[in-house]
Amino acid sequence: MISKKVISLFTFGILLILVGAISKLFNWPQSNVVIAIGLVFEILAVLVFIWNKLKK
């Protein structure tokens, strides 16, 4: 079962990527930073998921 920490990191990463994509449409200068932070949260979620699978 996926832990709440993985779901939380995953959904927050998706939210940041969506906000970054929408802000890119409005030519917001920091949109690339928001997208990059979203991708970092996605990578963290995958790493925590894999770590939990390897621990079992």
N, C-alpha and C positions, 0 to 999 in steps of 0.2 A: 504494500500500500504506500502511496506517495504521502510523505509527511507534510504537515502544514507549512513548514519552512520552505519547502520546495515550491508548493503552490503559491505561497506569498511572493517569493522571489520571481517566479515565472509571471504572475499576473502584473506585478509592478513593472517588470521589464517590458511586457507587452504594452502597458499603459504609456510608459515613457516613449516607446517606439511610435505609438499612434500619435501622441502629442507632438513629437518631433516631426512626423510626416505632415501633420496638419499645419504646424508652424512653418514648415518649409514652403507650403503653398502661399503663405502670407509674407514670405521673404524675411523671416525673423533671423537675425544673424547667429543666434545661439542654437539653432535647430540641429545642427550637426553634433553639437555637444550633447544635447538631450538624446538623440538617437544612439550615440556612442555609449552613454551611460546605460541606456536601455539594453543594449547588446551585452554590456558587462554583467548586468543582472541576469540576463538569459544564460550566459556562460556559467555564472555562479550557481544558478538553479540546476543546470546539467551536471556540474561537478559535484554538488551536494547529493543529487540523485544517484550518480554513479558511486560515490563514496558509501552511501547507505546500502546500495546493492552489494558492494564488495565486502562490507562489514558482515553481512549475513552469510 
